[in-house]
Structure formats: C-alpha cells, structure tokens
Amino acid sequence: MPEEVLFKTEESRSRSEIAETLVAAAEQIEAGTVQLESTDQSETVTVPEEPTFEVELERLTDSETGEQRYELEYELHWTE
C-alpha cells in the first residue's frame, strides 16, 4: 500500500513544551477530532472510537561512530 504523508513537522522543544503538546493532542483525540498545524500546513482528521494504539521505543546505533539515539513513538492507526 503506497504511503502519502499528509502532515509532518520536526523541531527541538523542551520536555515541558512536548508534554503540553501531548496533553492537547490527548484532549483532541478524546473529543474525536485532531487538528494538526504548523506555520505552513494544517490537517484535520476524525479519530474513530477505537483506533489501534501503538507505543514503540527504539535504540539506534550509528555503525560508524557507535553513537546511540533513541526514538519514542506514539501512534494511532485505523482503516476507513
């Protein structure tokens, strides 16, 4: 199945700012409609009553430097 990215943003933020963003997202998810916005894009989606919720923590190691990087992802998915 081909993938179409509808919205994407990435920026450094403080833990506090991230937590505030996640709390606001949780409130929107609970209400059933999520609006994503950045300076140059926006997208609104309706979240069904019972989407699948996935949490993933990865540790990635750079093969040249040995430097380790972590990724923590929270993901909702559903079909229409």
Secondary structure, DSSP 8 states (H G I E B T S, - for coil): --------------HHHHHHHHHHHHHHHHHTEEEEE-SS-EEEEE--SS-EEEEEEEEEE-TTT--EEEEEEEEEE---
